[in-house]
């Protein structure tokens, strides 16, 4: 990995990052959370995350490990899991967003402003391709984030029910059965 930019177009223009926001969220959670700590799907998430958000099908009060939660975030892009993990980490979504903005500044992703951990659209939630590249470089330098972002299939375990939810990465670049498969892609996040 050389981190050499091969092509850039409009790399300093702001845009809405959608679910690529979860790259920064996963980096923070990986660095700060006990991967075996238990997290619960909350009614607060259901009340505050738009109902049409991507999800893996958890019910309120379902519990899972932070490690499995990171798989739901990076592979299946679950907004509710993202919300609950951020809440568990920082106590509130605004506190987690402040942390996101602080880390983005530290990474020199200066043209960014985040207000939620999942990237559901808001005009106040934006970044640039250049800033997102810096965030992604830092996140994928983390071996846990990189491994999860390069995992094609994973069995997510719901602790309280014993249920297993099979996850498949949303990126066709990782799927050997896809015409878009690329053996050189080691980690990715759809947005």
C-alpha positions in Angstrom: 0.0 0.0 0.0 1.5 3.3 -1.1 -1.3 5.7 -0.4 -0.5 7.4 -3.7 -3.4 9.3 -5.2 -3.8 8.1 -8.8 -6.6 10.3 -9.8 -8.6 13.1 -8.2 -11.6 15.0 -9.4 -13.5 17.6 -7.3 -11.6 16.2 -4.3 -12.1 19.4 -2.2 -15.8 19.8 -3.0 -18.2 19.0 -0.1 -20.7 16.2 -0.5 -22.9 14.1 1.7 -21.0 11.0 2.7 -24.1 8.7 3.5 -22.9 5.4 4.9 -19.2 6.0 4.2 -19.6 7.9 7.5 -19.5 4.5 9.1 -15.8 4.3 8.3 -15.0 7.0 10.8 -17.5 5.6 13.3 -15.9 2.1 13.1 -12.5 3.5 13.6 -13.5 5.3 16.8 -15.5 2.4 18.1 -12.6 -0.1 17.4 -10.1 2.1 19.2 -12.3 2.8 22.2 -14.6 -0.1 22.8 -14.1 -3.5 24.5 -14.9 -5.7 21.5 -16.7 -8.3 23.8 -18.9 -5.7 25.6 -22.6 -6.3 25.1 -24.8 -3.8 23.4 -28.6 -3.7 23.2 -30.8 -2.5 20.4 -32.7 0.4 22.1 -36.1 2.0 21.6 -34.1 5.2 21.4 -32.6 4.0 18.2 -36.0 3.1 16.8 -37.3 6.5 17.8 -34.4 8.5 16.4 -33.1 6.6 13.3 -35.3 6.9 10.2 -37.4 3.8 9.8 -36.3 3.3 6.2 -32.7 2.9 7.3 -30.6 -0.1 6.4 -30.8 -2.8 9.1 -30.1 -6.5 9.7 -33.4 -7.2 11.5 -32.7 -6.9 15.2 -35.6 -6.3 17.6 -35.6 -3.9 20.5 -33.7 -5.4 23.5 -31.7 -7.8 21.3 -28.1 -8.0 22.5 -24.9 -8.6 20.7 -21.1 -7.9 21.1 -19.5 -4.8 20.0 -17.4 -6.9 17.7 -20.5 -8.3 15.9 -21.9 -4.8 15.9 -18.9 -3.6 13.9 -19.6 -6.3 11.3 -23.2 -5.2 11.1 -22.0 -1.6 10.5 -19.2 -2.2 8.0 -20.7 -5.1 6.1 -24.5 -4.6 6.2 -24.5 -0.9 7.0 -27.0 -1.2 9.9 -27.9 2.3 11.0 -29.6 1.2 14.3 -26.6 -0.8 15.4 -24.4 2.2 14.5 -26.6 4.5 16.7 -26.6 2.1 19.7 -22.9 1.5 19.6 -22.2 5.3 19.4 -24.6 5.8 22.3 -22.9 3.1 24.3 -19.5 4.7 23.5 -20.3 8.4 24.3 -23.6 8.6 26.1 -25.3 10.7 23.4 -25.2 11.0 19.7 -24.1 14.7 19.9 -21.2 13.7 22.1 -20.2 11.0 19.6 -20.5 13.5 16.7 -18.2 15.9 18.6 -15.7 13.0 18.9 -16.0 12.3 15.2 -15.3 16.0 14.3 -12.3 16.1 16.7 -10.8 12.9 15.1 -11.5 14.2 11.6 -9.6 17.4 12.5 -6.7 15.3 13.9 -6.6 13.3 10.7 -6.5 16.6 8.7 -9.9 15.8 7.2 -10.6 19.5 7.9 -13.5 20.0 5.4 -15.8 17.7 7.3 -18.7 18.1 9.7 -20.5 15.1 11.2 -23.7 15.1 13.2 -24.5 11.4 13.4 -22.6 8.1 13.4 -24.4 6.5 10.5 -24.5 9.1 7.7 -28.3 9.4 7.3 -28.7 12.6 5.2 -28.5 16.0 6.8 -27.3 19.2 5.2 -25.1 19.7 8.2 -23.4 16.3 7.7 -20.7 16.5 5.0 -17.1 15.9 3.9 -14.9 16.0 0.8 -13.4 13.2 -1.2 -9.9 14.3 0.0 -11.0 14.3 3.6 -12.8 10.9 3.3 -9.7 9.5 1.8 -7.7 10.6 4.9 -10.3 9.1 7.2 -10.4 5.8 5.2 -6.6 5.6 5.2 -6.5 5.8 9.0 -9.4 3.4 9.5 -8.0 0.8 7.1 -4.6 1.0 8.8 -6.5 -0.4 11.9 -6.2 -4.2 11.5 -9.7 -4.8 13.0 -11.5 -2.3 10.8 -9.6 -3.5 7.7 -10.3 -7.2 8.4 -14.0 -6.5 9.0 -14.2 -4.2 5.9 -12.7 -7.1 3.8 -15.0 -9.9 5.1 -17.5 -11.2 2.6 -19.7 -13.3 5.0 -20.1 -13.3 8.7 -22.5 -14.9 11.2 -23.8 -12.2 13.6 -24.9 -13.7 16.9 -27.9 -12.4 18.8 -27.0 -13.2 22.4 -30.4 -13.1 24.1 -32.2 -15.3 21.5 -29.3 -17.5 20.3 -30.3 -16.6 16.8 -27.6 -16.2 14.1 -28.1 -13.6 11.3 -25.9 -14.3 8.3 -24.3 -11.1 7.0 -23.0 -10.6 3.5 -20.9 -7.5 2.6 -22.8 -5.0 0.5 -19.7 -4.5 -1.8 -19.7 -6.4 -5.0 -16.0 -5.8 -5.3 -15.4 -8.5 -2.7 -17.8 -11.1 -4.1 -16.0 -13.7 -6.4 -19.3 -14.4 -8.0 -19.8 -10.8 -9.1 -18.7 -9.4 -12.5 -17.2 -6.5 -10.5 -15.1 -8.7 -8.2 -11.5 -7.4 -7.8 -9.0 -9.7 -6.1 -6.9 -6.6 -5.2 -9.6 -5.0 -3.1 -8.8 -5.9 0.5 -11.3 -3.7 2.4 -14.2 -1.5 1.3 -17.3 0.3 2.5 -20.3 1.1 0.4 -22.1 4.4 0.8 
